[in-house]
Amino acid sequence: MHGPEGDEKVAQMMRLRAHMKKIKHKIVVLSGKGGVGKSTVSVNLAVGLTQRGYRVGLLDTDIHGPNVAHMLGLDHQVMAIRENEIEPFEARPNLFVVSLALTGRPVDTAYIWRGPIKIALINQLMADTLWPDLDYLIIDSPPGTGDEPLTVCQLLNSSLSRGTVIVTTPQSVSVLDARRTIDFSKQLKMPILGLVENMAGYLNADGTILPLFGEGGGLAAAQELAVPFLGSIAMDPKAVKLSEEGKALLEQATGLRDSFDKVIDGIIAGLLI
């Protein structure tokens, strides 16, 4: 493509490649349906990695429901935005966040945008964010296999160390949607780091887990489709209160620490293969 529009697209792609070179590993968190706790998993993965001493970026590409900022207590924070430059907000030491929720608009603003505008925005978020040198970039995508995750995965095609983490719950309908997301990753030639079964029961005060939604659906699907099973994460009743306080579950004592550690171990191992 020639002309000013074509020149800008070439320049944007060059900016994307330059910024992605500063990031060692890219992780796209996907889910086949909403309500499975995907953003909660993304936030706690980011926090868990920083707790291990890594520098981590967290990019919220859920345009219509950007909740990452709220989960980290950033409702009234604003990231700096200039022409072709987006400066991530340092939410915690070594944790850098980019989200539409950090643009200064009221938190209840609805973004009523069609596909082309969303695609252009994702391109801008990916190409124009001035990430510092990072060990990991976690990209929280909206549910499904539409414009946002498709655009993100296509833009990462040239990155060497990348992969998807797919979040499901034990119910058969959620597992079915997760299977579609696995197929989505395969069609786009995105390495699948593994499947996480979230909300896998209720964590009782005595440390036992009550399986509210059945058991084993995620593990069975992962085995059948030959993808890694990263582990199961139960529901901690503390999570809701902490989220309202703008804190991640892993920032407080939780009986799920071992579950998250297992998931993080599996992701790190998958990226190093």
N, C-alpha and C positions, 0 to 999 in steps of 0.2 A: 504494500500500500504506500502510495506517494502522497506528498502534501503535508500540511501541518499536523493533521490528525495521525497520519502514519508515522511521522517523526516523533510525536509525543508517545505513541505506543512503543516504539523502539526505545526511547529514552526511559520510559517506565519499566520496561523489561530489564534494561541495564541496571536501573536502581534496585530492582528486585534481586537480581543475581548478586549485586554487591552487598546488599544487606543480609541476604541468606548465607553468604560466605562467613559471616560473623557468628553463625549459630551452628554448633556441632550436630545437634540432633533435633528433628522436628517430629512431633507427635500430634496426630489429628484424632480427637476424641469424637466418636460417632455414636448415634443410636438410631434404631429403626423407627422408634416411636417416642412421643413425648412422655414425660412423667416417670422416667426410669431413674432420675437422679444423676443424669449425665454431667450437669454443671457442678454438682456437689463432688462428684468423682474428680472432675478436672481440677477444681480448686484444691482439693486435698492432695492430689498427685503433685501439683505445683508446690504446695507448702511442704509436703514430705520430701521432695527433692532438695528444696532449699535447706531443710533441716539436716540434710546429709552434706551440706557444704557446696552445693552446686548453684550456679547463677541461672535463673529461670525466667523466661518470658511467658506470659499468659495472654493470649489473644482471643477475645470474645467476638466471634463472628455471628452470633445469634442476633440478627438485626431487630427482629420483632419482639424478642424477649431477652434483652441482655441483663442477666442476673448476677454475673460474676462480680461486678463492682459492689453490689449490695452485700454479697456473701463475705466480702473482705472489708466491709465497713467504709466504703469509698463513696457513698451516695452524694456527698457535697464536694467532692474533689473534681478538679478539671485538669486534663492533660493539655500541654501546649501544642497548638496546631498552627503551622505556617504553610506557605505554599510549598508543596512537595516535601513537607517535613511534619511528622507526627512524633512527638516526644512521649515515650511511655511514662506512666506514673509509677513511681517506686512505692508499692503498697507495703512492702516489708523489706528489710535488708536483703538484697539480691533477688527480689521478686518484682518484676516489672510488668505492668498491666496496661493493655490497650482495649478500650471498649467504647461503643457509642454512648454508654451511660456516663462517660467521662468527658463529654463534649460541652457540658454546661447547660444543657436543656433540662427542663423539669423531668423528674424521674417517671412521671406518668405520661410523658409524650408518646404518642403512637406514631410509628413510622409506616406510612401507608404507601409503600413503594412496590412497583412491578419489577420483574426480573432484570431488565437492562440496567436499571439504576442500582439494584443490589449487586449485580456483577461488577459494575464500575466501582462501587464502594469497596468491595472485597479486594479488587485489584489495587486500589489506593492504600488500603490498610496493609496489604502484604508488601507493596513496593516502597511505600513512603514512610514507614515507621523506622525511626532511628534507633534500632535496638543496640544496646551495648554488646560486647562480646558475651555470648551465652553458651552454656552447656546444653540447655534444653529449651525448646519453644513448644508449649502446649497450646493447641488451637482447639477451642471449644466451639463445636459446630451445632447448628440447630438440628432437630431430629429430621430423619428422612434422607433422601438421596437427591435433593433438588439443587437449586442454583448455588447456594453458599458452599456446601461441602464439595460439590463438583468443581467449582472454580478454585477452591483452595487446593484440592488434590492435583488438579491440572497444573497449577502454578508451581507445585513442588516436584514436578516430574523430573527436573534436572538435578534435584538434591540427592546426594548419595545416601545419607543416613536419615531415613524417614520411615514412617509407618502409621498404621491406624490402630486405635484401641476402641473396641466396640463394647458398649454398655447395654446390658439387658437385665431383665428381672426373671424370676423362675417361671412365671406363667407362660403357657404355651403360645398365647397370642404375641407376647413380647419376644419370645424366642424365635417365632416365625419371622417377625420383622427384623430381628438381628441377623437371621440367615440371609435376608435380602441385602442387608448392609455388608455382609461378608462378600456376597456376590458383587456388589458395587465396588468394593475395594479390589477384588480380583480383576474385574473388567478394566479398571483404571490402572492396573499394574502397581497398586500401592501395597507394599509389604504389610501383612497383618501381624501386628505384634501380639495380639491375643484378645480374648473375650473376657469381660468382667461381669459376673453375675451380682448385681447390686440388689439391695432390699431382700437379701436372702435370709429372711427371718427377722425376729425381734430380739434384741439383746436384753435379756433380763438382768436384774440387779446382781444376781448370783453368778453371772457370766455364762449361763446357759442360753441357748438360742431357740426360740419358738418359731418353727417354720410356718409363717402365715400364708405364704403363696405357693406352697409346694416345695419340692427339693429336687436338685439335680438336673433341671432343664438346661441350664447353661453348659454344664459339663458334658451332658449327652450330645448337645448340638456341636460343641467344639470337637469332640471326638469323632462324630460322624462326618464333619466337614474338614477334618484334619487341620485344625488351626489350634494354636496354643490356648490353653485355659489358664488365665492368670490368677483366678481365685474368686471366692465369694465374699461379699461384704454385707453384713447384717445391718439393720436399722438401730442406731443408738438413739434413745429418746432425748439425749442431750443435744442432738444435732439441730433440732428446730430452734431451741433457745439460743444456741451459739450462733446460728445463722442470722437470727434477728439482731444479735449483738455485733454482727460483722466479724465473726471469728470462724475460722475453719475448725473442723472436728479435731484435726491433728495438733491444733494449738492448745488443746486441753487434754487432760488425762482421759483416755478412752480404752475400753476393752477391745476396740477394733484396730489398735495399733499394729498387731501382728498381721491382720488381714491386709491392711494397706501396704505394709512392708513387703509382703509376699507379692502383691501386684507390682509394686515398684521394682523389686528384684527381677521379676519376669520381663518387665519393659526394658530395663537396662541391659539384661542379657540378650534380648531380642535385637536390640539396636547394635550390639557389638558383634553379632554373627557376621 
